[in-house]
Amino acid sequence: MNRTAMRASQKDFENAMNQVKLLKKDPGNEVKLKLYSLYKQATEGPCNMPKPGVFDLINKAKWDAWNALGSLPKETARQNYVDLVSSLSSSLESSSQVEPGTDRKSTGYETLMVTSEDGITKIMLNRPTKKNALNVEMYHEIMHALKAASKDDSAITVLTGNGDYYSSGNDLTNFTDIPPGGVEEKAKNGAILLREFVGCFIDFPKPLIAVVNGPAVGISVTLLGLFDAVYASDRATFHTPFSHLGQSPEGCSSYTFPKIMSPAKATEMLVFGKKLTAGEACAQGLVTEVFPDSTFQKEVWTRLKAFAKLPPNAMRISKEIIRNREKEKLHAVNAEECSVLQGRWLSDECMNAVVNFLSRKSKL
Ligand SMILES: CCCCCC/C=C/C(=O)SCCNC(=O)CCNC(=O)[C@H](O)C(C)(C)COP(=O)(O)OP(=O)(O)OC[C@H]1O[C@@H](n2cnc3c(N)ncnc32)[C@H](O)[C@@H]1OP(=O)(O)O
């Protein structure tokens, strides 16, 4: 079982630094950049180096990785460094024990860090340099991790983000990989994947908790209506700019949001794209509780560890009784939202918005 420090001490951090030196296999350049950036953030705070010139490729890559961490607090960077080393050690160790034909993803993920300790399975979105945007691989890996978590011996499951963002939502480059069947086939495949993905959240049997460490956009916000509790840092924001993107709501939010926050407030978010602060999202019932960013990790994980000590079967059954009444409806809403989105993805409004983002003409 992976060792996860819920709040890494200086000693944990030093141990992790030593562990890195002992790794038997080279973890690759991408991981080394992540380690470098988290180390710098943990020890020096936000990037303070002048930006290297374009031809100074190595230092430019290091600068980009560090700078991408933004104002991530030192304590969080230290925690993330320890988590990364922990997941790295176990995935590199266990990969040598994998039998031929065994699913690679049961031991190591490309886009996630998954750890389990103290009765808590933690699924951490791990593309911090892309603000944890969900690419196709990440959708598949999250489904895989949720299915594994539903069967493991943990009592609760947590979804969170690595770096300064919780998630910037769907990776807009997902739209660029057009199959031989053209954009229609692309939209159809996207709708199938989305339906299956959201279905995993509807059906997840254990308490599922979001630890929203920073800004959340798009599908990472809409899904929150399917979580059992949502804890947010006061740095987090909640933004669903679907109309700006020529798209329409998903994640069952067209049903859950009006119920949670009233139809008018849901319309402000889902139709007009109003961005909420963590405090506003809490006042409207989308967020369970907000914590100051400086103590967020400490307070949340202390609370979650206490929850995870409760009798797991009782928690499962209580969730089941709350969720079962709604399940059929939620699956029907999910199917309808995916079908509407399939049409939206083929619209000029959507295609123009994606092209504008990818050609760096627009940002949220
Ligand atoms: C199977 C398909 C299912 C689809 C489900 C439907 C889901 C819908 C949604 O989720 S809609 C929401 C989509 N998200 C966005 O529109 C966000 C787009 N991103 C931004 O506007 C900005 O990046 C930002 C405001 C999130 C952050 O801005 P900033 O702090 O200035 O950082 P950068 O823009 O420099 O970002 C760093 C790096 O990350 C890349 N990136 C960030 N978010 C995304 C994204 N959603 N898709 C693709 N790439 C993203 C960004 O391009 C930068 O990359 P670079 O360093 O330039 O290579």
The ligand as a Tripos MOL2 file, in Angstrom:
@<TRIPOS>MOLECULE
LIG
   58    60     1     0     0
SMALL
NO_CHARGES

@<TRIPOS>ATOM
      1 C1        -14.9180   13.3640  -23.7210 C.3       1 LIG1
      2 C2        -15.1890   14.8080  -23.8170 C.3       1 LIG1
      3 C3        -16.0050   15.2910  -22.6660 C.3       1 LIG1
      4 C4        -16.2440   16.7580  -22.7250 C.3       1 LIG1
      5 C5        -17.0300   17.2090  -21.5640 C.3       1 LIG1
      6 C6        -17.4600   18.6440  -21.6750 C.3       1 LIG1
      7 C7        -16.6340   19.4690  -20.7970 C.2       1 LIG1
      8 C8        -16.6900   20.7950  -20.8850 C.2       1 LIG1
      9 C9        -15.7770   21.6390  -20.1240 C.2       1 LIG1
     10 O1        -15.0400   21.2480  -19.2390 O.2       1 LIG1
     11 S1        -15.7930   23.2420  -20.6170 S.3       1 LIG1
     12 C10       -14.3720   23.9810  -19.8890 C.3       1 LIG1
     13 C11       -13.1710   23.8480  -20.7810 C.3       1 LIG1
     14 N1        -12.0510   24.5720  -20.2100 N.am      1 LIG1
     15 C12       -11.6760   25.7770  -20.6210 C.2       1 LIG1
     16 O2        -12.2470   26.3780  -21.5050 O.2       1 LIG1
     17 C13       -10.4640   26.3570  -19.9390 C.3       1 LIG1
     18 C14        -9.4400   26.8010  -20.9430 C.3       1 LIG1
     19 N2         -8.2570   27.3370  -20.2390 N.am      1 LIG1
     20 C15        -8.1370   28.6420  -19.9180 C.2       1 LIG1
     21 O3         -8.9880   29.4790  -20.1890 O.2       1 LIG1
     22 C16        -6.8840   29.0290  -19.1790 C.3       1 LIG1
     23 O4         -5.8910   28.0910  -19.4950 O.3       1 LIG1
     24 C17        -7.1080   29.0690  -17.6400 C.3       1 LIG1
     25 C18        -7.9950   30.2660  -17.2810 C.3       1 LIG1
     26 C19        -7.7120   27.7830  -17.1170 C.3       1 LIG1
     27 C20        -5.7280   29.2650  -16.9240 C.3       1 LIG1
     28 O5         -5.1010   30.4280  -17.4540 O.3       1 LIG1
     29 P1         -3.5830   30.7450  -17.0110 P.3       1 LIG1
     30 O6         -3.4630   30.7400  -15.5420 O.co2     1 LIG1
     31 O7         -3.1860   31.9830  -17.7470 O.co2     1 LIG1
     32 O8         -2.7500   29.4890  -17.5250 O.3       1 LIG1
     33 P2         -2.4600   29.0400  -19.0270 P.3       1 LIG1
     34 O9         -3.5930   29.3720  -19.9060 O.co2     1 LIG1
     35 O10        -1.1060   29.5370  -19.4380 O.co2     1 LIG1
     36 O11        -2.4270   27.4380  -18.8630 O.3       1 LIG1
     37 C21        -1.2400   26.6860  -18.6820 C.3       1 LIG1
     38 C22        -1.1820   25.6240  -19.7580 C.3       1 LIG1
     39 O12        -2.3180   24.7770  -19.6210 O.3       1 LIG1
     40 C23        -3.0570   24.7350  -20.8320 C.3       1 LIG1
     41 N3         -4.4660   24.5570  -20.5050 N.ar      1 LIG1
     42 C24        -5.1250   25.0270  -19.4340 C.ar      1 LIG1
     43 N4         -6.3960   24.6470  -19.4660 N.ar      1 LIG1
     44 C25        -6.5680   23.9390  -20.5880 C.ar      1 LIG1
     45 C26        -7.6830   23.2740  -21.1700 C.ar      1 LIG1
     46 N5         -8.8750   23.2440  -20.5800 N.pl3     1 LIG1
     47 N6         -7.4810   22.6270  -22.3280 N.ar      1 LIG1
     48 C27        -6.2790   22.6060  -22.9250 C.ar      1 LIG1
     49 N7         -5.1560   23.2130  -22.4130 N.ar      1 LIG1
     50 C28        -5.3310   23.8690  -21.2610 C.ar      1 LIG1
     51 C29        -2.7720   26.0690  -21.4960 C.3       1 LIG1
     52 O13        -3.0130   25.9950  -22.8610 O.3       1 LIG1
     53 C30        -1.2930   26.2300  -21.1650 C.3       1 LIG1
     54 O14        -0.5830   25.3600  -22.0200 O.3       1 LIG1
     55 P3          0.8190   25.7860  -22.6650 P.3       1 LIG1
     56 O15         1.7300   25.9720  -21.4800 O.co2     1 LIG1
     57 O16         0.5550   27.0640  -23.4080 O.co2     1 LIG1
     58 O17         1.2140   24.6420  -23.5360 O.co2     1 LIG1
@<TRIPOS>BOND
     1     1     2 1
     2     2     3 1
     3     3     4 1
     4     4     5 1
     5     5     6 1
     6     6     7 1
     7     7     8 2
     8     8     9 1
     9     9    10 2
    10     9    11 1
    11    11    12 1
    12    12    13 1
    13    13    14 1
    14    14    15 1
    15    15    16 2
    16    15    17 1
    17    17    18 1
    18    18    19 1
    19    19    20 1
    20    20    21 2
    21    20    22 1
    22    22    23 1
    23    22    24 1
    24    24    25 1
    25    24    26 1
    26    24    27 1
    27    27    28 1
    28    28    29 1
    29    29    30 2
    30    29    31 1
    31    29    32 1
    32    32    33 1
    33    33    34 2
    34    33    35 1
    35    33    36 1
    36    36    37 1
    37    37    38 1
    38    38    39 1
    39    38    53 1
    40    39    40 1
    41    40    41 1
    42    40    51 1
    43    41    42 ar
    44    41    50 ar
    45    42    43 ar
    46    43    44 ar
    47    44    45 ar
    48    44    50 ar
    49    45    46 1
    50    45    47 ar
    51    47    48 ar
    52    48    49 ar
    53    49    50 ar
    54    51    52 1
    55    51    53 1
    56    53    54 1
    57    54    55 1
    58    55    56 2
    59    55    57 1
    60    55    58 1
@<TRIPOS>SUBSTRUCTURE
     1 LIG1         1 GROUP 0 **** ****
